[in-house]
């Protein structure tokens, strides 16, 4: 069996490289994985389930077209195939084989019962930590740095002036654009949604004590002086089951499908 396509695919999947650029140890790894995968595929394609699978010509043509579209010209496409020990017919045969294996595994997975809302709620109750929203705020800030005591005093005076005069979000954003020495100044000082553990330790207590629409005292961190503004306090605590039911059903379905496929392959290989 021609393994050129398998080698090409695995070189890119495992190492993000073309086969000819692999180091010796990488080439050995690709060869080992390719041999194992080909053995598994041979056993899969010898099963009764595989005998019921037909790959539509349109599906194969679409997959071939996707590969061809990666190249600027037909010449580039054909040269790359030749460089990797392939031609159009060998590539088509390898892709058809891939599609048959995928179709067989899809048939196996399709036999798994679809999880219900009851299954989802049981999972939700057993894994509450997975659906707990951490405390979070949408923040803006202004950062001023300084080199000496005089510079620090001037920075404090500027921030105190902003604190007195830039109470609303629009005014604070304009002040950030004018004064802040942080790249976020271009976005009105916006830090986005911030959760605990994402700020300097010197800033976090004040940030998470702010009410929406309030501005902090002048704060100091290892990089300078700050003003923080809380634009919004986001809801925290458990997500309602109704909000996550669909996502849980999809997760359980994926888990069941993968498990069924693994167990079926294990039985085929035994």
Secondary structure, 3 states (H helix, E strand, C coil): CCCHHHHHHHHHHHHCCCHHHCCHHHHHHHHHHHHHHHHHHHHHHCCHHHHCCCCCHHHHHHHHHHHHCCCCCHHHHHHHHHHCCCCHHHHHHHHHHHHHHHHHHHHHHHCCCCCCHHHHHHHHHHCHHHHEECCEEEEEEEEECCCCHHHHHHHHHHHHHHHHHCCCHHHHHHHHHHHCCCHHHHHCCEEEEEECCCCCHHHHHHHCCCCCCCECCCEEECCEEEEEEEEEEECCEECCHHHHHHHHHHHHHHHHHHHHHHHHHHHHHC
